[in-house]
């Protein structure tokens, strides 16, 4: 069921009515039933995948948790000394790790088989052809289940947390299933933590008109980003990257920048819709974006972009890899060869390389995505290595404290973020020739003389420009408060008036009408 559809609106309206009619203790059960039904619309057999994750995670977390309880009871009853506790705990962790590994292999295995089988077969086929062995591989005809990456990462984070004894496991299978199945975040995320979401999901919520209005305003804002900006700029950007023989040089950079703006408006718009709907139910999901285009460095940008995924990678991949035995051995070897300073960088480099490789392959099963991840890794490490030099230079020139230089930093960071995306929209062999054409300024004169007119009609271009400006101003005005907090401080006639104006703008300028088929959100495919 597409988020941009009358069916989805009707589904949410009926669910809201049922949710607040039933007694509070039944509300989470209504959400679970609705979530299973929502997933069933995508394909009844698909329900088996999140159901398998729910059952396996619930069972394995309970097993791990019961062992932890036995350890606590033993400590409380027998009062062992430190040595005894350490020995017992080591044996216990070894047993618990087997259940953790079983859960990781099962759930990530399902994700890997469904998402990467054809990628693996295509590589095997390529190797065989290089070896002179002819023949065609028979590819798997599988459809990737809705939201499988999101609920897999979320449920595995829960299992790892239980193993690390951050909190006790959930005893109810149905409650665990709601954590996995919760229908809004199955579409575009965000990736939530169990300890922060459980009270939101399972506690009763009274109806609140203010909460309903705040959620509705957030939903409207999400549809504005999607229908006014993302779906308008997308075709023009695709025209550029899809016709490299016509649009080269500076046009290539324009096309990639267009895709990045489309991606942000589409993805953050979907998150706004999801967070707004959850707000109506009294459930607060974590934010996934924090005005990334206000960033003045690449590291800051990635802290503000797809925040829940990057936090997941940092906590469950970066830190474990950087503190692993392999990292310590490599660090020691680097120290012997190049000194203490190099030894300190090895764990960070190894962990960064691992995280960005996984980030690339998470986004898509192709070498282009792997190259995209590695390019981001190189840019991140370079920016970290040069940060000291930049700070030294800035301290010598007073103008770097001004707003003009800060604006330059934001624009520079935006285009540095854009560059790796060339690996996604162009064949890898064409990326560097395209970069050379951009540096030479090819096509700049054509663009300045109105070449953009071949991409988009003037009215659409004006609406798009105003839409992007509107998004930028909203982010600047709201600052760290967020849209809901900012609107809540206004008198209610002003707040509702602004919402009505936004609805009219969406109604008049949104990309829809006869012959239009609402496009799915880009991050649905991940």
Secondary structure as UniProt FT lines:
FT   HELIX           6..21
FT   HELIX           24..26
FT   HELIX           27..42
FT   HELIX           44..46
FT   HELIX           47..78
FT   HELIX           82..130
FT   TURN            131..132
FT   TURN            146..147
FT   HELIX           148..163
FT   TURN            164..165
FT   HELIX           173..181
FT   TURN            183..184
FT   HELIX           185..188
FT   HELIX           194..202
FT   HELIX           209..224
FT   HELIX           225..230
FT   HELIX           231..242
FT   TURN            244..246
FT   HELIX           250..280
FT   TURN            281..282
FT   HELIX           292..294
FT   HELIX           298..304
FT   HELIX           307..313
FT   HELIX           314..318
FT   HELIX           319..322
FT   HELIX           325..338
FT   HELIX           340..363
FT   HELIX           367..396
FT   HELIX           398..401
FT   HELIX           403..419
FT   TURN            420..421
FT   HELIX           422..425
FT   HELIX           428..440
FT   TURN            441..443
FT   HELIX           444..448
FT   TURN            449..450
FT   HELIX           451..454
FT   HELIX           458..478
FT   TURN            479..480
FT   HELIX           483..488
FT   HELIX           492..509
FT   TURN            514..515
FT   HELIX           522..525
//
